């Protein structure tokens, strides 16, 4: 199993999630929070979670597939 926390791409994706949670989401108005808030949270988590899931795969092809999914999520 690869150590995803050592991957630079995962570190940057994780920082993106932290930035969205600490800076972007609190700036939404109450009206936007119900729709955009949840959608943005799911989109932000998609990239790092795909990297983590891909890192647990056995083959490089599977790993590349999950990295590709994270890129276009």
GROMACS elastic network, one bead per residue, 0.5 to 0.9 nm:
[ bonds ]
;  ai    aj funct       b0    kb
    1     4     6  0.88031   500
    1    55     6  0.64289   500
    1    56     6  0.52474   500
    1    57     6  0.69873   500
    1    58     6  0.69416   500
    2     5     6  0.88587   500
    2     6     6  0.86226   500
    2     7     6  0.89836   500
    2    52     6  0.89719   500
    2    54     6  0.88831   500
    2    55     6  0.51615   500
    2    56     6  0.63905   500
    2    57     6  0.83434   500
    2    58     6  0.88954   500
    3     6     6  0.57330   500
    3     7     6  0.72990   500
    3    52     6  0.86314   500
    3    55     6  0.69691   500
    3    56     6  0.84412   500
    4     7     6  0.52929   500
    4     8     6  0.86514   500
    4     9     6  0.88619   500
    4    10     6  0.65454   500
    4    11     6  0.86324   500
    4    51     6  0.70964   500
    4    52     6  0.58706   500
    4    54     6  0.88546   500
    4    55     6  0.59431   500
    4    56     6  0.84512   500
    5     8     6  0.78560   500
    5    10     6  0.64522   500
    5    11     6  0.66865   500
    5    52     6  0.84848   500
    6     9     6  0.88267   500
    6    10     6  0.77223   500
    6    11     6  0.76468   500
    7    10     6  0.53751   500
    7    11     6  0.64924   500
    7    12     6  0.89171   500
    8    11     6  0.50671   500
    8    12     6  0.63041   500
    8    13     6  0.86214   500
    9    12     6  0.52529   500
    9    13     6  0.61658   500
    9    14     6  0.85738   500
    9    48     6  0.83258   500
    9    51     6  0.81962   500
   10    14     6  0.59808   500
   10    15     6  0.85158   500
   10    47     6  0.82321   500
   10    48     6  0.57186   500
   10    49     6  0.88263   500
   10    51     6  0.64995   500
   10    52     6  0.78568   500
   11    14     6  0.51129   500
   11    15     6  0.62112   500
   11    16     6  0.86384   500
   11    48     6  0.83915   500
   12    15     6  0.50434   500
   12    16     6  0.61890   500
   12    17     6  0.87765   500
   12    48     6  0.87109   500
   13    17     6  0.64304   500
   13    18     6  0.88036   500
   13    44     6  0.81149   500
   13    45     6  0.83365   500
   13    47     6  0.64847   500
   13    48     6  0.54237   500
   13    51     6  0.89898   500
   14    17     6  0.51359   500
   14    18     6  0.63458   500
   14    19     6  0.86509   500
   14    44     6  0.88263   500
   14    45     6  0.82379   500
   14    47     6  0.86593   500
   14    48     6  0.62161   500
   15    18     6  0.50368   500
   15    19     6  0.60844   500
   15    20     6  0.85802   500
   16    19     6  0.50647   500
   16    20     6  0.61661   500
   16    21     6  0.86287   500
   16    44     6  0.72867   500
   17    20     6  0.51310   500
   17    21     6  0.61748   500
   17    22     6  0.85770   500
   17    41     6  0.80280   500
   17    44     6  0.55255   500
   17    45     6  0.64827   500
   17    48     6  0.83950   500
   18    21     6  0.51643   500
   18    22     6  0.60195   500
   18    23     6  0.82441   500
   19    22     6  0.52380   500
   19    23     6  0.55478   500
   19    24     6  0.69181   500
   19    25     6  0.89580   500
   20    23     6  0.55133   500
   20    25     6  0.59893   500
   20    26     6  0.86974   500
   20    40     6  0.82829   500
   20    41     6  0.78906   500
   20    44     6  0.74689   500
   21    24     6  0.62025   500
   21    25     6  0.54862   500
   21    26     6  0.73370   500
   21    41     6  0.77954   500
   22    25     6  0.67735   500
   22    26     6  0.67901   500
   23    26     6  0.60783   500
   23    27     6  0.68300   500
   24    27     6  0.54855   500
   24    28     6  0.71704   500
   25    28     6  0.56247   500
   25    33     6  0.79257   500
   25    37     6  0.64583   500
   25    40     6  0.82049   500
   25    41     6  0.83866   500
   26    29     6  0.81721   500
   26    33     6  0.89134   500
   28    31     6  0.79656   500
   28    32     6  0.59417   500
   28    33     6  0.60474   500
   28    36     6  0.85162   500
   28    37     6  0.76059   500
   29    32     6  0.53610   500
   29    33     6  0.63191   500
   30    33     6  0.52561   500
   30    34     6  0.75580   500
   31    34     6  0.66752   500
   31    35     6  0.81836   500
   32    35     6  0.58829   500
   32    36     6  0.56188   500
   32    37     6  0.66717   500
   33    36     6  0.57936   500
   33    38     6  0.73704   500
   34    37     6  0.58053   500
   34    38     6  0.66450   500
   34    39     6  0.89076   500
   35    38     6  0.59810   500
   35    39     6  0.65202   500
   35    40     6  0.88046   500
   36    39     6  0.50849   500
   36    40     6  0.58723   500
   36    41     6  0.84306   500
   37    40     6  0.53833   500
   37    41     6  0.62725   500
   37    42     6  0.88261   500
   38    41     6  0.51237   500
   38    42     6  0.62812   500
   38    43     6  0.86363   500
   39    42     6  0.52618   500
   39    43     6  0.61822   500
   39    44     6  0.85980   500
   40    43     6  0.50443   500
   40    44     6  0.59876   500
   40    45     6  0.85786   500
   41    44     6  0.51834   500
   41    45     6  0.62732   500
   41    46     6  0.86339   500
   42    45     6  0.53151   500
   42    46     6  0.61440   500
   43    46     6  0.51827   500
   43    47     6  0.74519   500
   43    73     6  0.66886   500
   44    47     6  0.65124   500
   44    48     6  0.79061   500
   44    73     6  0.86516   500
   45    48     6  0.58429   500
   45    49     6  0.60688   500
   45    50     6  0.85567   500
   46    49     6  0.53151   500
   46    50     6  0.60831   500
   46    51     6  0.87198   500
   46    69     6  0.86978   500
   46    70     6  0.63898   500
   46    73     6  0.61865   500
   47    50     6  0.53137   500
   47    51     6  0.64491   500
   47    52     6  0.88798   500
   47    67     6  0.80978   500
   47    69     6  0.76788   500
   47    71     6  0.66176   500
   47    72     6  0.82546   500
   47    73     6  0.63093   500
   48    51     6  0.50527   500
   48    52     6  0.62579   500
   48    53     6  0.86609   500
   48    70     6  0.70742   500
   49    52     6  0.50260   500
   49    53     6  0.60903   500
   49    54     6  0.84269   500
   49    70     6  0.77781   500
   50    53     6  0.51075   500
   50    54     6  0.59455   500
   50    55     6  0.84389   500
   50    66     6  0.54118   500
   50    67     6  0.64175   500
   50    68     6  0.86352   500
   50    69     6  0.66683   500
   50    70     6  0.51925   500
   50    71     6  0.88694   500
   50    73     6  0.88982   500
   51    54     6  0.51156   500
   51    55     6  0.60551   500
   51    56     6  0.88183   500
   51    63     6  0.79698   500
   51    66     6  0.62627   500
   51    67     6  0.56602   500
   51    69     6  0.86714   500
   51    70     6  0.65611   500
   52    55     6  0.51376   500
   52    56     6  0.66501   500
   52    66     6  0.86420   500
   53    56     6  0.53984   500
   53    57     6  0.69937   500
   53    63     6  0.81329   500
   53    66     6  0.70405   500
   54    57     6  0.53410   500
   54    58     6  0.86699   500
   54    60     6  0.89410   500
   54    62     6  0.65332   500
   54    64     6  0.72653   500
   54    65     6  0.73779   500
   54    67     6  0.66115   500
   55    58     6  0.80596   500
   55    62     6  0.87580   500
   55    63     6  0.59046   500
   55    66     6  0.82877   500
   55    67     6  0.88554   500
   56    63     6  0.78160   500
   57    60     6  0.78281   500
   57    61     6  0.89254   500
   57    62     6  0.60703   500
   57    63     6  0.59305   500
   58    61     6  0.86492   500
   58    62     6  0.71398   500
   58    63     6  0.75942   500
   59    62     6  0.53385   500
   59    63     6  0.63245   500
   59    64     6  0.86682   500
   60    64     6  0.60033   500
   60    65     6  0.84967   500
   61    64     6  0.51001   500
   61    65     6  0.61834   500
   61    66     6  0.88740   500
   62    65     6  0.50027   500
   62    66     6  0.64978   500
   62    67     6  0.87269   500
   63    66     6  0.53734   500
   63    67     6  0.63057   500
   63    68     6  0.86516   500
   64    68     6  0.60493   500
   64    69     6  0.85776   500
   65    68     6  0.50944   500
   65    69     6  0.62914   500
   65    70     6  0.87364   500
   66    70     6  0.61592   500
   66    71     6  0.85636   500
   67    70     6  0.50217   500
   67    71     6  0.62124   500
   67    72     6  0.88961   500
   68    71     6  0.50372   500
   68    72     6  0.65475   500
   68    73     6  0.86625   500
   69    72     6  0.54328   500
   69    73     6  0.60049   500
   70    73     6  0.51857   500
